[in-house]
């Protein structure tokens, strides 16, 4: 039968530490489980022995596994994380890749912004990019581009398409805006103001506030819902 050993470590001075953890032992009785554990781990002391019922095993999770099972589980997890990290690196490189027309649009915007004055009192220029992250149980991100200025405190934006890709089957991924590539024909007229020393623009659809974005900016997204 599986028993769950609740144990702690003995310090150099012979005093037990207060923090304890768990491991599983297969034995015929609680006493045998205790003795087996102490024989393998003489530097530890047993706080209690818990019967490994299905309910208890579910509660203690990895703590109900034997040392060998825990080591195998951690090795599998390490392999999975290495695979995910490698996939995430590949996805970021894909998302960061620029097509020639995208790069040309970026250079044209930078040249125009450097040479043109703006009528917007808060310093927003034609072609500036903004982003909005929103969501309760997942992280959505939308990017917008300023397509017109109206007076000193009003801008018109359109939502941009994104270059995006999910990392494996993790329901997470990366996205970046594609300048001059608009998602649809809708425009949003927004007021600009300074609030507590910062540019403040309400995002379309009551999704919080817009924040300045830049070409090449890569954002995280998730899709748990």
MARMAR-436995 format. One record per residue (C-alpha): residue in three letters; x, y, z. Coordinates in Angstrom, 1 decimal. Example, Ala and Ser with C-alpha at 12.3 -4.5 7.8 and 13.67 -1.06 7.14 Angstrom:
BEGIN
<atom aa="Ala" px="12.3" py="-4.5" pz="7.8"/>
<atom aa="Ser" px="13.7" py="-1.1" pz="7.1"/>
***
This chain:
BEGIN
<atom aa="Unk" px="0.0" py="0.0" pz="0.0"/>
<atom aa="Unk" px="1.1" py="3.6" pz="-0.6"/>
<atom aa="Unk" px="1.8" py="5.7" pz="2.5"/>
<atom aa="Unk" px="2.6" py="9.4" pz="2.4"/>
<atom aa="Unk" px="5.4" py="10.5" pz="4.7"/>
<atom aa="Unk" px="5.3" py="14.0" pz="6.1"/>
<atom aa="Unk" px="8.9" py="14.8" pz="7.0"/>
<atom aa="Unk" px="11.4" py="17.5" pz="7.8"/>
<atom aa="Unk" px="15.2" py="17.9" pz="7.8"/>
<atom aa="Unk" px="17.5" py="17.7" pz="10.8"/>
<atom aa="Unk" px="19.8" py="20.7" pz="11.1"/>
<atom aa="Unk" px="23.5" py="20.5" pz="11.8"/>
<atom aa="Unk" px="22.9" py="21.2" pz="15.5"/>
<atom aa="Unk" px="20.5" py="18.2" pz="15.7"/>
<atom aa="Unk" px="17.4" py="20.4" pz="15.7"/>
<atom aa="Unk" px="14.5" py="19.7" pz="13.3"/>
<atom aa="Unk" px="13.5" py="22.4" pz="10.9"/>
<atom aa="Unk" px="10.0" py="23.7" pz="10.9"/>
<atom aa="Unk" px="9.3" py="23.4" pz="7.2"/>
<atom aa="Unk" px="8.1" py="20.0" pz="6.2"/>
<atom aa="Unk" px="7.3" py="18.2" pz="2.9"/>
<atom aa="Unk" px="6.0" py="14.9" pz="1.7"/>
<atom aa="Unk" px="7.0" py="11.8" pz="-0.2"/>
<atom aa="Unk" px="5.3" py="8.4" pz="-0.9"/>
<atom aa="Unk" px="6.5" py="5.0" pz="0.3"/>
<atom aa="Unk" px="5.1" py="1.6" pz="-0.6"/>
<atom aa="Unk" px="4.8" py="-0.6" pz="2.5"/>
<atom aa="Unk" px="2.6" py="-3.1" pz="4.2"/>
<atom aa="Unk" px="2.0" py="-0.9" pz="7.3"/>
<atom aa="Unk" px="2.6" py="2.6" pz="8.6"/>
<atom aa="Unk" px="5.4" py="1.4" pz="10.8"/>
<atom aa="Unk" px="7.2" py="-0.3" pz="7.9"/>
<atom aa="Unk" px="6.8" py="2.8" pz="5.8"/>
<atom aa="Unk" px="8.4" py="4.9" pz="8.5"/>
<atom aa="Unk" px="11.3" py="2.5" pz="8.9"/>
<atom aa="Unk" px="11.9" py="2.3" pz="5.2"/>
<atom aa="Unk" px="11.9" py="6.0" pz="4.9"/>
<atom aa="Unk" px="14.3" py="6.6" pz="7.8"/>
<atom aa="Unk" px="16.6" py="3.8" pz="6.4"/>
<atom aa="Unk" px="17.0" py="5.7" pz="3.1"/>
<atom aa="Unk" px="16.9" py="9.2" pz="4.6"/>
<atom aa="Unk" px="18.7" py="9.2" pz="8.0"/>
<atom aa="Unk" px="19.0" py="13.0" pz="7.9"/>
<atom aa="Unk" px="15.3" py="13.5" pz="8.1"/>
<atom aa="Unk" px="12.7" py="13.0" pz="10.7"/>
<atom aa="Unk" px="9.1" py="11.8" pz="10.3"/>
<atom aa="Unk" px="6.3" py="14.0" pz="11.4"/>
<atom aa="Unk" px="3.5" py="11.7" pz="10.6"/>
<atom aa="Unk" px="2.5" py="8.8" pz="8.2"/>
<atom aa="Unk" px="-0.6" py="9.4" pz="6.1"/>
<atom aa="Unk" px="-2.6" py="6.6" pz="4.4"/>
<atom aa="Unk" px="-2.4" py="7.0" pz="0.7"/>
<atom aa="Unk" px="-6.0" py="6.7" pz="-0.2"/>
<atom aa="Unk" px="-7.1" py="8.0" pz="-3.6"/>
<atom aa="Unk" px="-8.4" py="11.1" pz="-1.9"/>
<atom aa="Unk" px="-5.2" py="11.8" pz="0.0"/>
<atom aa="Unk" px="-3.1" py="11.1" pz="-3.1"/>
<atom aa="Unk" px="-5.1" py="13.7" pz="-5.0"/>
<atom aa="Unk" px="-4.7" py="16.2" pz="-2.2"/>
<atom aa="Unk" px="-1.0" py="15.8" pz="-1.8"/>
<atom aa="Unk" px="-0.3" py="15.5" pz="-5.6"/>
<atom aa="Unk" px="3.5" py="15.0" pz="-6.1"/>
<atom aa="Unk" px="3.9" py="14.6" pz="-2.4"/>
<atom aa="Unk" px="2.1" py="11.2" pz="-2.7"/>
<atom aa="Unk" px="4.8" py="10.0" pz="-5.2"/>
<atom aa="Unk" px="7.9" py="8.0" pz="-4.3"/>
<atom aa="Unk" px="11.3" py="9.6" pz="-4.6"/>
<atom aa="Unk" px="11.8" py="7.8" pz="-7.9"/>
<atom aa="Unk" px="8.4" py="8.9" pz="-9.2"/>
<atom aa="Unk" px="9.0" py="12.5" pz="-8.3"/>
<atom aa="Unk" px="12.4" py="12.4" pz="-10.0"/>
<atom aa="Unk" px="10.9" py="11.0" pz="-13.2"/>
<atom aa="Unk" px="8.1" py="13.6" pz="-13.0"/>
<atom aa="Unk" px="10.6" py="16.5" pz="-12.6"/>
<atom aa="Unk" px="12.7" py="15.2" pz="-15.5"/>
<atom aa="Unk" px="9.6" py="15.0" pz="-17.8"/>
<atom aa="Unk" px="8.6" py="18.5" pz="-16.7"/>
<atom aa="Unk" px="12.2" py="19.8" pz="-17.4"/>
<atom aa="Unk" px="12.0" py="18.2" pz="-20.9"/>
<atom aa="Unk" px="8.6" py="19.8" pz="-21.5"/>
<atom aa="Unk" px="9.8" py="23.2" pz="-20.4"/>
<atom aa="Unk" px="12.9" py="22.9" pz="-22.6"/>
<atom aa="Unk" px="10.7" py="22.1" pz="-25.6"/>
<atom aa="Unk" px="8.3" py="25.0" pz="-24.8"/>
<atom aa="Unk" px="11.2" py="27.4" pz="-24.4"/>
<atom aa="Unk" px="12.7" py="26.4" pz="-27.7"/>
<atom aa="Unk" px="9.2" py="26.7" pz="-29.4"/>
<atom aa="Unk" px="8.7" py="30.1" pz="-27.8"/>
<atom aa="Unk" px="12.0" py="31.3" pz="-29.1"/>
<atom aa="Unk" px="11.1" py="30.2" pz="-32.6"/>
<atom aa="Unk" px="7.7" py="31.9" pz="-32.3"/>
<atom aa="Unk" px="9.2" py="35.2" pz="-31.2"/>
<atom aa="Unk" px="11.6" py="35.1" pz="-34.1"/>
<atom aa="Unk" px="8.7" py="34.4" pz="-36.5"/>
<atom aa="Unk" px="6.6" py="37.3" pz="-35.1"/>
<atom aa="Unk" px="9.6" py="39.6" pz="-35.1"/>
<atom aa="Unk" px="10.3" py="39.0" pz="-38.8"/>
<atom aa="Unk" px="9.5" py="42.0" pz="-41.1"/>
<atom aa="Unk" px="8.4" py="41.9" pz="-44.7"/>
<atom aa="Unk" px="10.0" py="44.5" pz="-47.0"/>
<atom aa="Unk" px="6.8" py="46.5" pz="-47.3"/>
<atom aa="Unk" px="6.4" py="46.6" pz="-43.6"/>
<atom aa="Unk" px="9.9" py="47.9" pz="-43.1"/>
<atom aa="Unk" px="9.4" py="50.6" pz="-45.8"/>
<atom aa="Unk" px="6.2" py="51.7" pz="-44.0"/>
<atom aa="Unk" px="8.1" py="51.9" pz="-40.8"/>
<atom aa="Unk" px="10.9" py="54.1" pz="-42.3"/>
<atom aa="Unk" px="8.4" py="56.4" pz="-44.0"/>
<atom aa="Unk" px="6.6" py="56.9" pz="-40.7"/>
<atom aa="Unk" px="9.8" py="57.7" pz="-38.8"/>
<atom aa="Unk" px="10.9" py="60.2" pz="-41.5"/>
<atom aa="Unk" px="7.5" py="61.9" pz="-41.5"/>
<atom aa="Unk" px="7.3" py="62.1" pz="-37.7"/>
<atom aa="Unk" px="10.7" py="63.6" pz="-37.4"/>
<atom aa="Unk" px="10.0" py="66.4" pz="-39.9"/>
<atom aa="Unk" px="6.3" py="67.2" pz="-39.3"/>
<atom aa="Unk" px="4.8" py="69.2" pz="-36.5"/>
<atom aa="Unk" px="1.6" py="67.9" pz="-34.9"/>
<atom aa="Unk" px="-1.5" py="69.9" pz="-34.2"/>
<atom aa="Unk" px="-2.4" py="67.6" pz="-31.2"/>
<atom aa="Unk" px="-1.7" py="69.4" pz="-28.0"/>
<atom aa="Unk" px="-0.7" py="66.1" pz="-26.2"/>
<atom aa="Unk" px="2.0" py="65.3" pz="-28.8"/>
<atom aa="Unk" px="0.2" py="62.6" pz="-30.8"/>
<atom aa="Unk" px="1.4" py="62.3" pz="-34.4"/>
<atom aa="Unk" px="-0.2" py="60.9" pz="-37.5"/>
<atom aa="Unk" px="0.8" py="57.3" pz="-37.7"/>
<atom aa="Unk" px="1.6" py="56.8" pz="-34.0"/>
<atom aa="Unk" px="0.8" py="53.3" pz="-32.7"/>
<atom aa="Unk" px="-1.1" py="52.4" pz="-29.6"/>
<atom aa="Unk" px="-2.0" py="49.2" pz="-27.8"/>
<atom aa="Unk" px="-4.6" py="48.0" pz="-25.4"/>
<atom aa="Unk" px="-4.3" py="44.9" pz="-23.2"/>
<atom aa="Unk" px="-7.6" py="43.6" pz="-21.7"/>
<atom aa="Unk" px="-9.4" py="40.6" pz="-20.5"/>
<atom aa="Unk" px="-10.3" py="38.9" pz="-17.2"/>
<atom aa="Unk" px="-9.3" py="35.2" pz="-17.5"/>
<atom aa="Unk" px="-7.2" py="35.7" pz="-20.6"/>
<atom aa="Unk" px="-4.9" py="38.5" pz="-22.0"/>
<atom aa="Unk" px="-6.1" py="40.0" pz="-25.3"/>
<atom aa="Unk" px="-4.1" py="42.7" pz="-27.1"/>
<atom aa="Unk" px="-5.2" py="45.1" pz="-29.8"/>
<atom aa="Unk" px="-3.1" py="47.6" pz="-31.7"/>
<atom aa="Unk" px="-4.3" py="50.8" pz="-33.2"/>
<atom aa="Unk" px="-2.8" py="53.4" pz="-35.6"/>
<atom aa="Unk" px="-3.6" py="57.1" pz="-35.7"/>
<atom aa="Unk" px="-5.0" py="57.8" pz="-39.2"/>
<atom aa="Unk" px="-6.2" py="61.4" pz="-38.6"/>
<atom aa="Unk" px="-5.9" py="64.4" pz="-36.2"/>
<atom aa="Unk" px="-8.9" py="66.6" pz="-35.5"/>
<atom aa="Unk" px="-8.2" py="69.8" pz="-33.7"/>
<atom aa="Unk" px="-5.9" py="69.9" pz="-30.7"/>
<atom aa="Unk" px="-7.4" py="67.1" pz="-28.6"/>
<atom aa="Unk" px="-9.0" py="64.5" pz="-30.9"/>
<atom aa="Unk" px="-7.5" py="61.7" pz="-32.9"/>
<atom aa="Unk" px="-8.9" py="59.0" pz="-35.2"/>
<atom aa="Unk" px="-7.6" py="55.5" pz="-35.0"/>
<atom aa="Unk" px="-8.1" py="52.2" pz="-36.8"/>
<atom aa="Unk" px="-7.3" py="48.8" pz="-35.5"/>
<atom aa="Unk" px="-4.4" py="47.0" pz="-37.0"/>
<atom aa="Unk" px="-3.8" py="43.4" pz="-38.1"/>
<atom aa="Unk" px="-1.1" py="41.6" pz="-36.2"/>
<atom aa="Unk" px="1.5" py="39.0" pz="-36.9"/>
<atom aa="Unk" px="0.8" py="36.4" pz="-34.3"/>
<atom aa="Unk" px="1.4" py="32.8" pz="-33.4"/>
<atom aa="Unk" px="0.6" py="30.5" pz="-30.5"/>
<atom aa="Unk" px="3.4" py="28.6" pz="-28.8"/>
<atom aa="Unk" px="2.7" py="24.9" pz="-29.3"/>
<atom aa="Unk" px="-0.7" py="24.1" pz="-27.6"/>
<atom aa="Unk" px="-0.1" py="26.3" pz="-24.5"/>
<atom aa="Unk" px="-2.9" py="28.7" pz="-25.4"/>
<atom aa="Unk" px="-0.3" py="31.5" pz="-25.1"/>
<atom aa="Unk" px="1.7" py="33.3" pz="-27.8"/>
<atom aa="Unk" px="3.1" py="36.5" pz="-29.2"/>
<atom aa="Unk" px="1.8" py="39.2" pz="-31.5"/>
<atom aa="Unk" px="3.0" py="42.5" pz="-32.9"/>
<atom aa="Unk" px="1.3" py="45.2" pz="-35.0"/>
<atom aa="Unk" px="1.5" py="45.4" pz="-38.8"/>
<atom aa="Unk" px="1.7" py="49.1" pz="-39.7"/>
<atom aa="Unk" px="-0.8" py="50.3" pz="-42.4"/>
<atom aa="Unk" px="-2.5" py="46.8" pz="-42.4"/>
<atom aa="Unk" px="-6.0" py="47.6" pz="-41.0"/>
<atom aa="Unk" px="-8.3" py="44.9" pz="-39.6"/>
<atom aa="Unk" px="-11.4" py="46.5" pz="-41.1"/>
<atom aa="Unk" px="-12.9" py="49.9" pz="-42.2"/>
<atom aa="Unk" px="-14.1" py="51.0" pz="-38.8"/>
<atom aa="Unk" px="-12.6" py="54.2" pz="-37.3"/>
<atom aa="Unk" px="-12.7" py="55.3" pz="-33.7"/>
<atom aa="Unk" px="-12.7" py="59.0" pz="-32.7"/>
<atom aa="Unk" px="-11.0" py="59.5" pz="-29.4"/>
<atom aa="Unk" px="-10.2" py="62.4" pz="-27.1"/>
<atom aa="Unk" px="-6.6" py="62.9" pz="-25.8"/>
<atom aa="Unk" px="-5.7" py="64.5" pz="-22.5"/>
<atom aa="Unk" px="-3.0" py="64.6" pz="-19.9"/>
<atom aa="Unk" px="-3.9" py="62.9" pz="-16.6"/>
<atom aa="Unk" px="-1.5" py="63.0" pz="-13.7"/>
<atom aa="Unk" px="1.3" py="63.9" pz="-16.1"/>
<atom aa="Unk" px="0.7" py="61.1" pz="-18.5"/>
<atom aa="Unk" px="-1.1" py="60.8" pz="-21.9"/>
<atom aa="Unk" px="-4.6" py="59.4" pz="-21.3"/>
<atom aa="Unk" px="-6.8" py="58.0" pz="-24.1"/>
<atom aa="Unk" px="-9.8" py="55.8" pz="-23.5"/>
<atom aa="Unk" px="-9.5" py="52.7" pz="-25.6"/>
<atom aa="Unk" px="-12.4" py="51.7" pz="-28.1"/>
<atom aa="Unk" px="-15.0" py="49.4" pz="-26.6"/>
<atom aa="Unk" px="-14.5" py="50.5" pz="-23.0"/>
<atom aa="Unk" px="-11.4" py="48.4" pz="-22.7"/>
<atom aa="Unk" px="-9.4" py="50.6" pz="-20.4"/>
<atom aa="Unk" px="-6.8" py="53.0" pz="-21.8"/>
<atom aa="Unk" px="-4.5" py="53.0" pz="-24.8"/>
<atom aa="Unk" px="-0.8" py="53.1" pz="-24.2"/>
<atom aa="Unk" px="1.9" py="54.1" pz="-26.7"/>
<atom aa="Unk" px="3.3" py="51.3" pz="-28.8"/>
<atom aa="Unk" px="6.1" py="51.0" pz="-31.3"/>
<atom aa="Unk" px="7.0" py="49.2" pz="-34.4"/>
<atom aa="Unk" px="8.4" py="45.8" pz="-33.7"/>
<atom aa="Unk" px="6.8" py="45.7" pz="-30.2"/>
<atom aa="Unk" px="6.0" py="42.1" pz="-29.3"/>
<atom aa="Unk" px="3.1" py="41.5" pz="-26.8"/>
<atom aa="Unk" px="2.1" py="38.3" pz="-25.0"/>
<atom aa="Unk" px="-1.4" py="37.0" pz="-25.4"/>
<atom aa="Unk" px="-3.4" py="34.1" pz="-23.9"/>
<atom aa="Unk" px="-6.6" py="32.4" pz="-24.8"/>
<atom aa="Unk" px="-7.7" py="30.3" pz="-21.7"/>
<atom aa="Unk" px="-11.4" py="31.0" pz="-22.1"/>
***
